[in-house]
Amino acid sequence: MQPTPNDHHHAMQRDFAWHVPAQFNMAHACAVRWAQQPDAPTRAAVIDQADLAQPATVLTYAALHAQAQQLAGVLQAQGVAVGERVAIVLPQRAHTAVAYVGTMGMGAVSMPLSQLFGADALRFRLQDSGAVAVLADRSTWPAVAAVLADCPTVRRPTCWTMRPAGAARGPRPTRRPSTGCSMRFPTSTTTGPRSRR
């Protein structure tokens, strides 16, 4: 079958190339660059509609960036360093987006863990990953607290809510595109984690 005159698929496939920058920070790409735009105080970044009977919570890019900086400051003050793993045990809410942006923005490796995990699954992932910190909220904290005694690498468990705190210190770390920014475990505990770059 011959391509039609307006079929550019072959040329697009032939000429395609990834344009990978030498330095890259996922938080900057997803949030910070948008927070630097003039409409950041009003432009919605996250719309959280947990209860359809209630108005949605809207997090603007300016608010997302500010709260992520605050969280990064908390983690830095607790000794979390670039490249260390931070488990995120949170429901799918606006503050979960803040957790990802704050963690990756400071150069740590975010590790999402389901709030539905039982004690064995949670314990295995915290132990196997070597996570040094855990972010949880009031809904997930009891499950996290129940396994912390068996997870010696976790230095800083944090039952976290969005609240004023000191902002992150120093410049935002830039990473090579080959440097992992997120670690994901498959559902089964028989296989190891997968790094996301």
C-alpha positions as CSV (number, residue, x, y, z in Angstrom):
1,M,0.0,0.0,0.0
2,Q,1.5,3.3,-1.1
3,P,1.3,6.3,1.2
4,T,-1.0,9.1,0.3
5,P,0.5,12.5,-0.6
6,N,-0.5,13.9,2.9
7,D,0.8,10.9,4.8
8,H,3.9,12.1,6.6
9,H,4.2,9.1,8.9
10,H,7.4,7.7,7.3
11,A,9.2,11.1,7.4
12,M,8.1,11.6,11.0
13,Q,9.4,8.2,12.0
14,R,12.6,8.6,10.1
15,D,13.4,12.1,11.5
16,F,12.2,11.5,15.1
17,A,14.8,11.9,17.8
18,W,14.6,12.4,21.6
19,H,15.9,15.8,22.7
20,V,17.4,14.9,26.0
21,P,18.9,17.8,28.0
22,A,22.2,17.3,29.8
23,Q,20.6,18.3,33.1
24,F,17.0,17.7,34.1
25,N,14.8,17.9,37.2
26,M,11.3,16.4,37.0
27,A,9.8,18.8,39.5
28,H,11.0,21.7,37.4
29,A,9.5,20.3,34.3
30,C,6.2,19.5,35.9
31,A,5.7,22.4,38.2
32,V,8.4,25.0,38.8
33,R,8.6,26.3,35.2
34,W,4.8,26.8,35.3
35,A,5.0,28.5,38.7
36,Q,7.3,31.1,37.1
37,Q,4.6,32.2,34.6
38,P,2.5,35.3,35.2
39,D,-0.7,33.4,35.5
40,A,0.7,30.9,38.1
41,P,-1.4,32.3,41.0
42,T,-4.6,31.5,39.2
43,R,-3.8,28.7,36.9
44,A,-4.9,25.3,38.2
45,A,-2.3,22.6,38.6
46,V,-4.3,20.1,40.7
47,I,-8.1,19.8,41.0
48,D,-8.9,17.6,44.0
49,Q,-12.5,16.4,44.0
50,A,-12.6,13.8,46.8
51,D,-16.2,14.4,47.6
52,L,-18.6,15.1,44.8
53,A,-21.0,16.7,47.2
54,Q,-18.4,19.3,48.2
55,P,-16.5,21.9,46.1
56,A,-13.3,20.8,44.6
57,T,-10.0,21.9,46.1
58,V,-7.9,23.7,43.5
59,L,-4.1,23.9,43.9
60,T,-2.6,26.6,41.6
61,Y,0.9,26.3,40.2
62,A,2.1,29.0,42.6
63,A,0.6,27.1,45.6
64,L,1.9,23.8,44.4
65,H,5.4,25.2,44.1
66,A,5.3,27.0,47.4
67,Q,4.1,24.0,49.3
68,A,6.5,21.7,47.6
69,Q,9.3,24.0,48.6
70,Q,8.1,23.9,52.2
71,L,8.0,20.1,52.2
72,A,11.5,20.0,50.7
73,G,12.6,22.3,53.5
74,V,11.2,19.9,56.1
75,L,12.9,16.9,54.5
76,Q,16.2,18.7,54.3
77,A,16.0,19.7,57.9
78,Q,15.4,16.1,58.8
79,G,18.6,15.1,57.0
80,V,17.2,13.6,53.8
81,A,19.9,13.9,51.1
82,V,20.0,14.0,47.3
83,G,19.5,10.5,45.9
84,E,17.9,9.0,49.1
85,R,14.5,7.3,48.9
86,V,11.4,8.8,50.3
87,A,8.3,6.6,50.6
88,I,5.0,8.3,49.9
89,V,2.1,6.5,51.5
90,L,-0.8,8.9,50.7
91,P,-4.2,8.8,49.1
92,Q,-4.7,10.4,45.7
93,R,-5.2,13.9,46.9
94,A,-3.7,17.4,46.3
95,H,-1.1,17.0,49.0
96,T,0.2,13.8,47.2
97,A,1.2,15.9,44.2
98,V,2.9,18.3,46.6
99,A,4.8,15.3,48.0
100,Y,6.1,14.2,44.6
101,V,7.1,17.6,43.5
102,G,8.8,18.4,46.8
103,T,10.7,15.2,47.0
104,M,11.9,15.2,43.4
105,G,12.6,18.9,43.5
106,M,15.2,18.4,46.2
107,G,16.8,15.6,44.3
108,A,15.5,12.7,46.4
109,V,13.9,9.6,44.9
110,S,10.1,9.4,45.4
111,M,8.7,5.9,46.1
112,P,4.9,5.7,45.9
113,L,3.3,3.0,48.1
114,S,-0.4,2.1,48.0
115,Q,-2.5,3.1,51.0
116,L,-4.2,-0.3,50.6
117,F,-1.0,-2.3,51.3
118,G,-1.2,-4.6,54.4
119,A,1.6,-4.7,56.9
120,D,3.6,-7.4,55.1
121,A,3.6,-5.6,51.8
122,L,4.4,-2.3,53.3
123,R,7.2,-3.7,55.5
124,F,8.8,-5.5,52.5
125,R,8.9,-2.4,50.3
126,L,10.3,-0.2,53.0
127,Q,13.0,-2.7,53.9
128,D,13.9,-3.7,50.3
129,S,14.1,-0.1,49.1
130,G,16.2,1.2,52.0
131,A,13.8,4.2,52.3
132,V,15.1,6.8,54.8
133,A,11.9,8.7,55.2
134,V,8.1,8.1,54.9
135,L,5.5,10.6,54.1
136,A,2.0,9.7,55.5
137,D,-1.1,11.6,56.5
138,R,-3.6,10.9,59.3
139,S,-5.4,8.3,57.2
140,T,-2.3,6.2,56.4
141,W,-0.1,6.9,59.5
142,P,-1.4,3.9,61.6
143,A,-0.4,1.4,58.9
144,V,3.1,3.0,58.6
145,A,3.6,3.3,62.4
146,A,2.8,-0.4,62.8
147,V,5.8,-1.6,60.7
148,L,8.4,1.1,61.5
149,A,10.1,-1.0,64.2
150,D,11.0,-3.5,61.5
151,C,12.4,-0.9,59.0
152,P,15.7,0.3,60.5
153,T,16.7,2.5,57.5
154,V,13.7,4.8,58.0
155,R,15.2,7.6,60.0
156,R,12.4,10.1,59.5
157,P,8.8,8.9,59.4
158,T,6.6,12.0,59.0
159,C,2.9,12.3,59.5
160,W,2.5,15.2,57.3
161,T,-0.1,17.8,56.5
162,M,0.2,20.9,54.4
163,R,1.3,23.5,56.9
164,P,3.7,26.5,56.9
165,A,7.3,25.4,57.2
166,G,10.7,26.7,56.1
167,A,11.4,26.5,52.4
168,A,14.1,24.4,50.8
169,R,17.6,25.7,51.1
170,G,20.1,26.1,48.3
171,P,19.7,25.7,44.5
172,R,17.5,23.0,43.1
173,P,19.6,19.9,42.3
174,T,20.0,19.2,38.6
175,R,20.2,15.6,37.6
176,R,21.4,13.7,34.6
177,P,18.5,12.2,32.6
178,S,19.9,8.7,33.5
179,T,19.6,9.4,37.2
180,G,16.5,7.8,38.8
181,C,13.9,10.1,40.3
182,S,11.2,7.6,41.3
183,M,11.2,4.0,42.4
184,R,8.1,1.8,41.7
185,F,7.4,-1.6,43.0
186,P,5.3,-4.0,41.0
187,T,2.2,-5.5,42.7
188,S,4.0,-8.8,43.4
189,T,6.6,-9.0,46.1
190,T,8.5,-11.6,44.2
191,T,10.2,-9.1,41.9
192,G,12.3,-6.1,42.7
193,P,11.6,-2.4,42.3
194,R,11.7,-0.5,39.0
195,S,13.5,2.8,38.7
196,R,11.8,5.6,36.7
197,R,14.1,8.1,35.1
